């Protein structure tokens, strides 16, 4: 597990760019946290770093938006906030967004927990102050360590990896 305090929106943006550089398809990234913790902003910054131009809108009402990044990379953004668990989630076409050539980001994954495969990367953002967030990332140990090193080199947060028992 990787933890860090992101002290500003700029630090969160830097983390997003580092995450974008570290990910390779296929990858499922889940994003958890209260309203207003910056989940959509983080996804938007990742997509910008992967070459998406134009508006990157929250799919809160449409549930899903897809974008094309650099070199034709398929980027999907799902927001399950308005999706009911159970029958609603069972009817959602998750397989359409989990293909081998895509990076898929899912906000509010709890609603689709019974239908989604395990996440490759799980990101939790928690309010610390009005401008800062506590970040927790669960991923393969090598990815966690690479992100911690990159974050330290970029001078953001107080990144540290912690072994889970």
C-alpha positions as CSV (number, residue, x, y, z in Angstrom):
1,X,0.0,0.0,0.0
2,X,1.2,3.5,-0.9
3,X,0.1,6.4,1.2
4,X,0.9,10.1,0.8
5,X,-0.5,13.5,1.7
6,X,-1.2,15.6,-1.5
7,X,-0.8,19.1,-0.2
8,X,-2.5,21.0,-3.1
9,X,-4.5,20.5,-6.3
10,X,-1.2,20.9,-8.1
11,X,0.3,18.0,-6.2
12,X,-2.8,15.9,-7.1
13,X,-2.3,16.8,-10.7
14,X,1.4,15.8,-10.6
15,X,0.4,12.5,-9.0
16,X,-2.1,12.0,-11.8
17,X,0.6,12.5,-14.5
18,X,2.9,10.0,-12.7
19,X,0.1,7.5,-12.5
20,X,-0.7,8.0,-16.2
21,X,3.0,7.4,-17.1
22,X,3.0,4.2,-14.9
23,X,-0.1,2.5,-16.4
24,X,-0.2,0.2,-19.3
25,X,-3.3,-1.4,-20.8
26,X,-5.2,-3.4,-19.8
27,X,-5.7,-1.7,-16.4
28,X,-8.7,-1.2,-14.2
29,X,-8.3,1.7,-11.8
30,X,-11.0,2.2,-9.1
31,X,-11.4,5.6,-7.4
32,X,-13.0,5.9,-4.0
33,X,-13.7,8.8,-1.7
34,X,-16.3,11.2,-0.6
35,X,-17.9,13.8,-2.9
36,X,-15.5,16.6,-3.7
37,X,-12.2,14.7,-3.0
38,X,-11.0,15.1,-6.5
39,X,-11.7,11.7,-8.2
40,X,-13.0,13.2,-11.4
41,X,-10.2,15.8,-11.5
42,X,-7.6,13.1,-11.0
43,X,-9.1,11.1,-14.0
44,X,-9.2,14.3,-16.1
45,X,-5.5,14.9,-15.3
46,X,-4.6,11.3,-16.2
47,X,-6.4,11.6,-19.5
48,X,-4.7,14.9,-20.3
49,X,-1.4,13.3,-19.6
50,X,-2.3,10.4,-22.0
51,X,-3.1,12.9,-24.8
52,X,-6.8,13.6,-24.5
53,X,-7.7,17.1,-25.8
54,X,-11.0,18.9,-25.4
55,X,-13.5,18.5,-22.6
56,X,-13.2,15.6,-20.2
57,X,-16.6,15.7,-18.5
58,X,-17.8,13.7,-15.5
59,X,-20.0,10.9,-16.6
60,X,-22.3,11.2,-13.5
61,X,-25.5,11.2,-15.6
62,X,-24.3,9.1,-18.6
63,X,-22.4,6.5,-16.4
64,X,-19.6,6.2,-19.0
65,X,-17.5,8.3,-21.3
66,X,-14.8,7.0,-23.7
67,X,-11.9,8.9,-25.1
68,X,-9.0,8.3,-27.4
69,X,-5.5,9.1,-26.1
70,X,-2.1,9.2,-27.7
71,X,-1.5,6.4,-30.3
72,X,-5.2,5.4,-30.2
73,X,-5.1,4.4,-26.6
74,X,-8.7,3.8,-25.4
75,X,-9.5,5.5,-22.1
76,X,-12.8,4.8,-20.3
77,X,-14.3,6.8,-17.4
78,X,-17.2,5.3,-15.5
79,X,-19.0,7.0,-12.7
80,X,-21.3,4.6,-10.9
81,X,-22.6,7.1,-8.3
82,X,-26.1,6.9,-9.7
83,X,-26.1,3.2,-10.5
84,X,-27.9,1.0,-8.1
85,X,-26.2,-2.1,-7.0
86,X,-27.8,-5.5,-7.7
87,X,-30.0,-5.6,-10.8
88,X,-28.9,-2.2,-12.1
89,X,-25.3,-3.2,-11.9
90,X,-25.9,-6.6,-13.3
91,X,-27.5,-5.0,-16.4
92,X,-24.6,-2.6,-17.1
93,X,-22.3,-3.6,-19.9
94,X,-19.0,-3.6,-17.9
95,X,-17.4,-5.9,-20.5
96,X,-17.7,-3.1,-23.1
97,X,-15.2,-1.0,-21.0
98,X,-12.8,-3.7,-19.9
99,X,-11.1,-4.6,-23.1
100,X,-7.4,-5.6,-23.4
101,X,-6.4,-2.3,-25.1
102,X,-7.9,0.1,-22.5
103,X,-7.3,2.0,-19.3
104,X,-10.6,2.0,-17.4
105,X,-11.2,4.3,-14.5
106,X,-14.3,3.7,-12.3
107,X,-15.5,6.1,-9.7
108,X,-17.8,4.8,-7.0
109,X,-16.9,1.2,-7.8
110,X,-18.9,-0.1,-4.8
111,X,-22.1,-0.1,-6.9
112,X,-20.5,-2.5,-9.4
113,X,-18.5,-4.6,-6.9
114,X,-20.3,-7.8,-7.7
115,X,-19.8,-7.3,-11.5
116,X,-16.3,-5.8,-11.7
117,X,-13.1,-7.8,-11.7
118,X,-10.5,-7.0,-9.1
119,X,-8.9,-3.6,-9.6
120,X,-5.3,-3.4,-10.8
121,X,-5.0,-0.1,-9.0
122,X,-7.3,1.1,-6.2
123,X,-7.1,4.8,-5.3
124,X,-8.7,6.3,-2.2
125,X,-8.8,10.1,-1.7
126,X,-9.8,11.5,1.6
127,X,-10.3,15.1,2.7
128,X,-7.5,16.4,4.9
129,X,-7.9,20.1,4.6
130,X,-9.9,22.2,2.0
131,X,-6.8,22.0,-0.3
132,X,-5.1,18.8,0.6
133,X,-6.0,15.1,0.3
134,X,-4.8,11.9,1.9
135,X,-4.0,9.4,-0.8
136,X,-3.9,5.6,-0.5
137,X,-3.0,3.4,-3.5
138,X,-3.3,-0.3,-3.5
139,X,-1.6,-2.0,-6.5
140,X,1.1,-4.5,-7.3
141,X,4.1,-3.8,-5.0
142,X,6.4,-2.9,-8.0
143,X,3.9,-0.2,-9.1
144,X,3.4,1.2,-5.6
145,X,7.2,1.4,-5.2
146,X,7.7,3.1,-8.7
147,X,5.0,5.6,-7.8
148,X,6.6,6.4,-4.4
149,X,10.0,6.9,-6.0
150,X,8.5,9.1,-8.8
151,X,6.5,11.1,-6.2
152,X,9.5,11.7,-4.1
153,X,11.6,12.8,-7.1
154,X,8.8,15.2,-8.2
155,X,8.7,16.6,-4.6
156,X,5.1,15.9,-4.0
157,X,3.5,14.4,-0.9
158,X,5.2,12.3,1.7
159,X,4.9,9.1,-0.3
160,X,5.6,5.9,1.6
161,X,4.9,2.3,1.0
162,X,3.5,0.2,3.8
163,X,3.3,-3.6,3.7
164,X,-0.2,-4.9,4.3
165,X,-0.7,-7.9,6.6
